[in-house]
């Protein structure tokens, strides 16, 4: 897959015009010269000719005939294929380094950390087959502005439609959907996500699925930690970005002897089987791993997730120190 050169983008309208028989001689000459050396546009031209042929057959068929129905279905299928292959993208600066955002007609497909890189060829998107990527400066720009608002703490949600086509398997899609459910300002464990997808023993598989998450931030894998409280990996080797994102959400973290972890004693706790949130010292919570627990950065975050204060430890009356 490659990005269309500007020459190909400029001649695309003429390709369609020639393919459908609506072009003048000079336009036909330009198109013939171009597709003579450009294999990609030659393939597009052939597809446009095929679609025009279907349209012509559709027009010639009786309005209520079976042939018209088949022709219409074929046309719709081919048009859908052309649309589904197109992915618009942009590369933008951010507090986390350069970020590539790509979207299809169905939703956002990829958020990729590029660091100091800016070129499309160094991106994950350039390795995806069956996709035609085009740089876009309008629609993707709007997504970028929303992302910046999130990174600057001005919004707590990115309500983007998602296209999960770049997920590697149904299991990874299930893991991503469970991860989306973790509230803003909260952290859960890989073991907890494994339980959510119905396979408590699949902790390593969950970690691997999130390692290759094509939609970091919007699918908030930075909110997933080890059962011991350790932050563990993020987007391969970008653990510092995980700490930054958790910091944006108010989640306290600690670093000691290269061990980065959440400050568990400074967070409110919810047992996955309960509808209340507690102080970290309530009952047996302090001695349990995070396999069945969710931690919240504040009472406000816990209550915005629909939880009530524990009637035993009363975190509403004895809040943690800020």
Buried (B, 14 or more C-beta within 10 A) or exposed (E): EEBBEEEBEEBBEBBBBBBBEEBEEEBBEBBEEBBEEBEEBBEBBEBBBBBBBBBEBBEEBEEEEEEBEBBBEBBEEBEEEEEBBBBBBBBBEBEBEBBBBBBBEEBBBBBBBBEEBEEBEBBBBBEBEEBBBEBBEEEBEEBBEBBBEBBEEEBBEBEBEBBBBBBEEEBBBBBBBBBBEBBBBBBBBBBBBBBBBEBEEBBEBBBBBBBBBBBBBBBBBBBBBBBBBBBBBBBEEBBEBBBBBBEBBBBBBBEEEEEBBBBBEBBBBBBEEBEBBBBBEBBEBEEEEBBBBBBBBBBEBBBBBEBEBBEEBEBEEEEBEE
